Amino acid sequence: MNPGVEVLTLDRESFTKLIGDLEALNRDYGDSQRRATV
């Protein structure tokens, strides 16, 4: 295989069929409560 970069592109309809609605990926990980302290 030649060195380089491979890129996968999807149109909106294909993305929705493959992955689904982005709201399904929206999850609260509690990051707003954990903040870095200096």
C-alpha positions as CSV (number, residue, x, y, z in Angstrom):
1,M,0.0,0.0,0.0
2,N,1.3,3.4,-0.9
3,P,2.0,5.9,1.9
4,G,-0.5,8.7,2.2
5,V,-3.9,9.6,3.5
6,E,-7.2,7.9,3.1
7,V,-10.4,9.8,3.5
8,L,-13.9,8.6,3.8
9,T,-16.6,11.0,2.7
10,L,-20.3,10.5,3.1
11,D,-23.3,12.5,1.9
12,R,-25.9,13.4,4.5
13,E,-28.3,10.6,3.5
14,S,-25.7,7.9,3.6
15,F,-24.4,9.2,7.0
16,T,-27.9,9.1,8.4
17,K,-28.5,5.6,7.2
18,L,-25.1,4.4,8.5
19,I,-24.8,6.2,11.8
20,G,-28.3,7.6,12.4
21,D,-29.4,10.8,14.1
22,L,-26.8,12.8,15.9
23,E,-29.1,13.2,18.8
24,A,-28.6,9.5,19.6
25,L,-24.9,10.3,20.1
26,N,-25.6,13.3,22.4
27,R,-24.7,12.1,25.9
28,D,-23.9,14.0,29.0
29,Y,-20.5,12.9,30.3
30,G,-20.4,15.4,33.2
31,D,-17.7,17.5,31.7
32,S,-19.3,20.7,32.8
33,Q,-18.9,19.6,36.4
34,R,-15.3,18.5,36.0
35,R,-13.1,21.5,35.2
36,A,-9.3,21.8,35.2
37,T,-7.9,23.7,38.1
38,V,-4.8,25.7,37.8
